[in-house]
């Protein structure tokens, strides 16, 4: 098991992870640090706990927005698939009517 020392808001935190996941853990810490800096830029100065809570809320908000986008993309894909099916059924029905009309003439 590997250990990585992360720096968030100037504090070192040693965290264990699976071998090979060190870079991923460092990247996640960088994302947290970005949100901490954003909270500081907004004037949050009530201590480290508040900064970390704000960072977590920023990340949760971003995750929520991504989930909504994914849901909308799935809905749009389903609607497009339904339209394509309806168009195909319409073409098949028109073709069936043409065949029926031609057999009635003969």
C-alpha positions in Angstrom: 0.0 0.0 0.0 1.3 3.4 -1.0 1.2 6.6 1.0 1.0 10.1 -0.5 1.4 13.4 1.3 -1.1 15.9 0.1 -0.9 19.6 0.8 -4.3 21.3 1.2 -4.6 24.8 2.4 -1.0 24.7 3.5 -1.4 21.6 5.6 0.2 18.2 4.9 -2.0 15.2 5.0 -0.5 11.7 4.6 -3.1 9.4 2.9 -2.8 5.7 2.1 -3.9 4.4 -1.3 -3.5 1.4 -3.5 -0.2 1.1 -5.4 -0.4 3.0 -8.7 -3.2 5.4 -7.5 -0.8 8.0 -6.2 -1.1 10.3 -9.2 -4.9 10.1 -9.0 -4.9 11.0 -5.4 -2.6 13.9 -6.0 -4.9 15.1 -8.8 -7.9 14.9 -6.5 -6.1 16.9 -3.8 -5.3 19.6 -6.4 -9.1 19.8 -7.2 -9.8 20.3 -3.5 -7.1 22.9 -3.3 -8.6 24.8 -6.2 -12.0 25.0 -4.4 -10.3 26.1 -1.2 -8.6 28.9 -3.1 -12.0 29.8 -4.6 -13.6 30.0 -1.1 -10.7 32.2 0.0 -11.2 34.5 -3.0 -14.9 34.8 -2.0 -13.9 36.0 1.5 -14.4 32.8 3.5 -12.1 33.3 6.5 -13.7 31.6 9.4 -11.1 28.9 9.7 -9.9 25.8 7.9 -13.1 23.7 8.6 -15.3 26.3 7.0 -12.9 26.5 4.0 -13.0 22.7 3.6 -16.8 22.7 3.9 -17.1 25.4 1.3 -14.7 23.4 -1.0 -16.8 20.3 -0.5 -20.0 22.3 -1.3 -18.4 23.7 -4.5 -17.5 20.2 -5.6 -20.9 18.8 -4.7 -22.5 21.6 -6.7 -20.4 20.8 -9.7 -21.2 17.1 -9.4 -24.9 17.8 -9.2 -24.7 20.0 -12.3 -22.8 17.2 -14.2 -25.4 14.6 -13.1 -28.2 16.9 -14.4 -26.3 17.3 -17.7 -25.9 13.5 -18.0 -29.6 13.0 -17.3 -30.6 15.5 -19.9 -28.2 14.0 -22.4 -29.8 10.5 -21.8 -33.3 12.0 -22.2 -32.2 13.7 -25.4 -30.7 10.5 -26.7 -33.9 8.6 -25.9 -36.1 11.2 -27.6 -33.9 11.1 -30.7 -34.1 7.3 -30.7 -37.9 7.4 -30.4 -38.1 9.9 -33.3 -35.9 7.7 -35.4 -38.1 4.7 -34.6 -41.2 6.6 -35.4 -39.8 7.8 -38.7 -38.8 4.2 -39.6 -42.3 2.9 -38.7 -43.8 5.7 -40.8 -41.7 4.7 -43.8 -42.5 1.1 -43.4 -46.2 1.9 -43.1 -46.1 4.0 -46.3 -44.2 1.2 -48.1 -46.8 -1.4 -46.9 -49.6 0.9 -48.2 -47.8 1.1 -51.6 -47.5 -2.7 -51.7 -51.2 -3.1 -50.8 -52.2 -0.6 -53.4 -50.2 -2.3 -56.1 -51.6 -5.7 -55.3 -55.2 -4.3 -55.5 -54.5 -3.0 -59.0 -53.4 -6.4 -60.3 
